[in-house]
Amino acid sequence: EQREHRVFEQLLDSYPGLLERLRNGSEEEILHVGELIGKGAAGARGDDTKSLKSAILDWISLKGDPIQPPLHRNSKIDRGFNHRLTGSLLCPAGLDWDDDETRENLRSGEISVCGDQWPIFLYAGSIYDAEDPWCGLLRSRLLTCAYKHVFTSPSSVDKDPKATRSGNARLHGMNCVTTASIAYIATQVRFALSSSSVFSRTDTSTDSETFYHSLLDLFEDPDESKEVADLLTWWNRQVFPASSAAKRPISVNSALSKIRTKRLATKHAADSNVAVGSS
């Protein structure tokens, strides 16, 4: 409930006048507003799903290397664990896709993959360290390509992040990456790689809802706050490098750091002298 309440508050912040309309509107008007919001969200999600279905094939192989056997842009039946490339990306972290038995069990469904078993494509270079599971998590090139494609514009994927044209982020005043948007893109990429044809929160084969919420659970865990903050800084450098959220912390032993430390010490000393003098 707390998560839904935060989403509602963000929605109110995004649309001035919405709260007033909900407070003073009739029951019919409130229901209408809810329907419009629901239709808008479903439409945007559907557009993203359709767009990524084709675009993702451009990012999952090395440039210039054709995908073998070929994958169709308008059909997903050969994706998922049915194809060696998409299967290797969807393979749960900690399992060995190159092991024949593991690969066959994933294809046959003998090994059932739940939403909270995160796929290896979430990790930079598809490298998972069981001793340090945060290492590289949610920093893969595949995710950043998809994020830029959806939020800044398809033409920005292979370019330095700058405003080439008005993408969704700019149109909606979005100037920094959010944890929810990372979880959303990860969910969309996971679905695009799968063989499922219809995106549905109740689809037990993809278990997308569990996957999405498992990422949000990690982001909202107070014990993971430092790692999450570092992750957001990294993401903002990739997507919104000019934003304050992307700024690197000042190096500890730099001249700038020493100047600021000295200035702070001088200010504290002055404040102490004022306090002593007034007592």
N, C-alpha and C positions, 0 to 999 in steps of 0.2 A: 504494500500500500504506500509506503514511503517513496518508493521509486516512481509509482504512478503520480503521486502528488508533486514530485519534483518536475516530472514531465509536464504536468498541467501548469505549474508556475512558469516554466520556460515558454510554454505556448502563450500564456497571457502576456509575457514580456515581449514576445515576438509580434503580437498583433494588438496594438493600442485600441482601446474601445471594446475589445472582446468581453472583458469582465463586466463592463457596464451593460452590455447587451444581454449577457447571461443573467445578470441581477434583475434587470427590469423587463426582460422579454417574457412573453407568454410561454406556456409549456410547449405549444406547437412550434414557436420560434426557436426555442432552445433545442428541441429535437431536430429541427431543420439545420441548425448550426452544426450539431453533432454529425448529422448525415453528410454535410458538406466537407467537414474535416476528415471524416472516414473515407469518403470518396477521393478526396485530394491525396491522402496518404497512400491509399491503394493504387491510385493512378500513377503516382510518382514511383512507387516501388515496382509496379509493373513495367514502367518505362525503363527503369534501371536494369531490371532482370532481362528484358528483351535486348537492350543495348549490350550488356556484358556477355550475353550468350555467344555472340559472334566475336566481339573484341578480345575476349580472353584468349582466344586461339593465337593471337598475335604476340602474346606475352609469355606463353608457357614453354616456348622452345627458343634456342639460340637464334639470333637473327641470321637469316639466310639458310637455316636448316629446316627443310620441310618436315612436317609431322608424319611419321610413319608408324602404322598405316594411317592414311589421311583421316581427319575428323571433319565432319560436315558442319558448316556454320548454322544451318537451320534445323538440324536434328541432333538430339542428345543421346540417342539410343546406344551409341558406341562409346560414350564417355563413362565416367565413374571408374569402378574397378574392372570394367570390361576392356579398358585400353591401358597399355603399359605406362604411358606418360601421365594421363590424368589420375590413374590409380596410384602412381608413385607420389603424386602431390597430395592425394586424399588419405594416404596410408597414415594411420594414427601414429603419433610420435612415440617412439619406443619399440615399434614393430619394424621388422626388416622386410621391406617390399621385395628385395632381391632374393629372399628365401622362397623357393618354389612352393613349399607347403603353405606358408603364410599367404602368399599371393593367391593361391587356389582357394584357400579357405575364405579369404575376403571376397573373392568373386562369387563363390557359391553361397555365401551367407552363413557358412559354418561359424565364422567369426562375425558376430554382430557388433556393429559400431554405433555406440550411443553418442548423443550430442556433446557430452562432456569429455569425450575422447578426442582431443584436438588433433587435426591433421598436420602433417609435417610442413605444408606450405605456409603455415603461420610463422615459421622460423626463417631467419635470414640464411640464404644458401641451403635451405632445407636440412639444416644441421641442428640436431637436438642433443643437448647435454643433460643426461639424467641427473648429474651431480649439481647442475646449475640450470634448472628449467626456465629461468627468466632470461638466460643468455640468448639474445637474438629473437626472443618471442615478439611477434607482431611487428617485425621490422623487415619483412621480406619485400623484394622488389615487386612481386606479383600484387601485393596489397597496395603499395604506393601507386602503382600503375592504375589499378582499379579505382582508388580513391580520387586521383586526379581526373580520371575519365568521367566520373560521376559529379564531382563537386567543383572542379575548376574548368574543365572542358576537355573533350577527347583530343584536341590538338595540343594540349599541354603535357600529355603523357611523356613524350620523349624530349621535352624542352625544359630549360630552367624554369622553376615556378614563378610566373609573373602573369599579369592580367593580359592574356592574349585576346580574350573577348569575355563578355559577361557570362560566367558560368553560374551554376546554382548557388555556390557559396557567396559570390559577389551580389547576386540578385537578392539574397536574403540577409545580407549584412553579416555573413559568417566570415570572420577574419582569424579564426584559430581552430585547430582540430579539437574535437571533443571525444571523450571515451565512447559515448554512444555511437558516434559516427564511425569510429574504428570497428566497433562490434558489428555495426550494420554492414559495412563493406566486407568484412570477413565472412559474414553470413551469406552475402550475395555471391562472393567468389566461390565459396564452398558449394553453393547450389549450382553455379555455372559449370563447375567441374564435374558435377554429378550427372547421372543418367536420368534423373527425374525430370519430367516434362512440365509439371505444374508446381509452382511455388505455393506451399500451403503450410501454415503454422501447425496444422494437425497431421502433417505427413510423417508417419512413423519411420519411413525408410530414410529420410534425410534428417529427421529430428531437429529441424532448424530452430525451433523455439528454445529447446533445451540448450543448444549450442550458443545461441545469442545471449541467453540469460546467464550461462556459465561464465561468459566473458565479462558481463556486467558485474557478476558477483565478485570476480577477481578485482575489477577496477574499484569497487566500492568497499573492499576489505581494508580497514584502517591499517592493518599490519603490512599492507603492500603499498602504502601511500608514497614512499620514496621511489620505489621502482616505477609506479604509475606516473609520477611527476617527471621522472627522467624519460619515460616513454613518450609522454606528450611533448616534451621539449624536442626530442628527436623528430617526432612527426611534424611539428610546426616548422622545423628547419627544412623538411622535405617539401612541404606544401605552402606554407605561409612564412617564408624566411624574413620578411620585413616586420612581422608582428612582434610585439613585446614578449609574447609567449615563447618565441624562438630564440631569444637572446641567451647567449652563453653566460654562465656565472663568471665573475671576474677571477682570474687566476690568483691564487693565494699569495704567491711571492712576486707578483708584478709590481711595477712602479705605481700604477693606478691604484692597486689595492693598498699599498703603503701610504699613498697620499690620502686616501679616504679614511684609513685607520687613524692617521695622525690628526686629520680634521675632526674626526669623531671624538678622539681623546681630548683635543683642545676645547671642543664644545662642551663635553662633560665637565671638564675642569672649570670652565667659565660658569656653567650652571651651578656647580657646587659652591663656588665663591659667592654667587648671588644669594644662594640659599643660606650660607653662613652669615652673610652680611645683614640679611633681613631678620635673622633670629635673635 
